[in-house]
């Protein structure tokens, strides 16, 4: 019987240099499963609880020593001797051990690190890839990458109101070819920024962070890089944006100038930087008509369900509308969206919900109700590549990893290269469906 012999947690650093938790699970066969947990800067208020120490003398309050202690002293004794193959019941036990709705007692970061480590150890015990262990044998689809090329909002130090601008290779024959296309556009964008005198420093997720004055200028720069790369907008490459609208929402209005204070740049968005719900939706609709935008994430504030309904009715039959802060990877939130016909896709972030079992439940519910799943990283990442395997495990057709620089991002792309090679001639590259 393949049982858990030891569980050991420690504090490490993420891509922003902040502490996070890493967990080792050792089996009776001396097999190691290791996982580390990312962290977001732009968080939905209904995400499961990330436990930090809040002692200002240690990492400005961001240390996770209590989370480490909870794994070593509370979770570990309960799991020693249990079968490493019993993922569902182990996750269920940890949820019950915590006893709170949002995993506040033990910390979702503690629980999730153990949950993923268990799955990794089990796959090694069975000598099969992790994507086959958690997904079964019918997993051969490589996801379309939504690749961050310009960072704004909380992920950069610019005045750009929206948080992410991504390019999407919609007409590739393979994952490898898709990344080659991205590489060309990304580097041509860098050259364009250099020639125009903009900074090519990168933000939290590896996208460039130029000191640009408005959203349309950003989109024009991306469009120019697509043309320079000899690709056609829409046919070859689409644009995806993450508005992170909850960061802009204040007292019923959307404040496009929220990040203006960082410098002296004025944001000129239709000469109106404070927008009502209706004006914000009208502007998003205008952008969709003007640019090859095929996906909008968090177009409306996480609590503005009426606004989400209006946006879905306006453009939900034209493009992909993704709920991130809206759904926070939780079935009960997605059920409300399905019932009210709000959005048509969900972002899957495993640390929003806190266990592998609950993540899979949400993925399956989305599939059942014909909502697209998009596997996603966080802005504060580690070099753990689990989400790459997760995307292939369930034949999920899209993935957000960030840009094609910084090792916490490229490690995940590299894992998908390995999986593509391993599957070989049986691998299939996703086709854009919107």
ABEGO torsion letter per residue (X at the ends): XBBBABBBBBBBBBAAGBBBBBBBBBBAAGBBBBBBBBBBABBBAABBBBBBAGBAABGGGABAAAAAAAAAAAAAAAABGBBAABAAAAAAAAAAAAGBAAGAAAEAAAAAAAAAAAAAAAAAAAGBBAAAAAAEAABABBBBBBBBABBBEAABABABABABBBBBBABBABAAAAAAAAAAAAAAAAAAAAAAGBBABBBAAGBBBBBBABAAAAAAAAAAAAAAAGBBBGAABBBBBBAGAAAABBGGBBBAAAAAAABABBBBBGGBABBBAAAAAAAAAAAAAABBBABBBGABBAABAAAAAAAAAAAAAABBBBBBAAAGGBAAAAAAAAAAGBEABBBBBAAAAGBAAAAAAAAAAAAAAGBBBBBBBBABBBABAAAAAAAAAAGBABBBAEBABEAAAAAAAAAAAAAAAAAEAABBBBBBAX
